[in-house]
């Protein structure tokens, strides 16, 4: 009975993640050939968006008619970041790249819009088109609590961008983790570290937990869990696949995020 259950579990995993069972080389070759040597950009990837309001289900990024209570996948790459928009969603700035951004959550860089003139950065300094402003996020007034327009949160939003390989797919989806879920991410990554598991060597689950902000508006926080550890040949296979994907994933910048990716985040903690 135990052997049959093990074989069934293996068959389920092989169907969900064929890259772990000989499909990594085929997937890498298909991606390289189909893209004709070009690197994909963030906006080319399917997006997994945290639902807004009281909705407690994820929209399937591969099928707009389907929803999921829990997302399952392998985190191939993740990074901290920050984004600042001078204009908010209500001012028409939501679907544009941030005016200032950071790809490590520590060093901010001004986005140059007008290459024919000098541009002011959020700290009031001037940066030329050839020398964008680069400065400490910790020292920036827009990273301080109380700097947003409500006087509570941060005007420059802290975030974490993750690229997750979902079952049945050979390319990852991109998900921007909003400020309200950053503590949960940190706790999850520390749990993995305590078990000696690199984040890409686990099948991770992302759930949703309803919460309210100080204005009594509903929003969803993300919960994280470990479904299965990838070790042995599974671990080696995901190591190899991830190594091939890393150059493209690392080239994706926080500059590619949009403020409406964070629109559901209304927590002021």
URNORZI-V256610 format. One line per field, one symbol per residue. phi: phi as a letter, one per 30 degrees, with the letter a starting at -180 (. if undefined). psi: psi as a letter, one per 30 degrees, with the letter a starting at -180 (. if undefined). burial: b if it has 16 or more other C-alpha atoms within 10 Angstrom, else e. Layout:
phi: ???
psi: ???
burial: ???
//
This chain:
phi: .dddddddddddddddbdddbjcddddddddddddhidddceddddcccddcicdcbddddcaddcbbdbcclcddaabdabbbcdcdedcjcdccdddbbbcbibcdbdddccdcbdbdcdcjdcbdecbedbadddcdddcddjddddibdcdcddabcbccddeiccbdccbcddedcdddddddddddddcicdedcbdccccbbdbbcdcicdaccccbbcdadcbhddddddedddeddeedddddcdeddbdddcdddcdcd
psi: eeeeeeeeeeeeeeeeifffhgfeeeeeeeeeeefhfkklleffkkkjkkllbfkgkkkjffjffklkekkklkjekklllkkkkekaefgggeglllfklkgggejkkkjkejffllkklfgglkklffikkklkeffkfffkkgflffgeakejkklkkkjkjlkglfkllkkjjlefgeeeeeeeeeeeefghjkffhkjkkjakkklkafggkklkkkkkljekkjlbeeeeeeeeeeeefeeeeffklfffllfffgffjgkg.
burial: eeeeeeeeeeeebbeebbbbeeebeebbeebeeeeeeeeeebeeebbbbbbbbeebbbbbbeeeeeeeeebbbbbbbbbbbbbbbeebeeeebbebbbbbbbbbbebbbbbbeeeeebbebbeeeebebeebbeeebeeeebbbeeebeeeebbbbbbbbbbbbbbbebbbbbbbbbbbbbbebbeebbeebeeeebebbbbbbbbbbeebbeeeeebbbbbbbbbeebbeeebbebbbebbeebeeebeebbbbebbbebbbbbbbbe
//
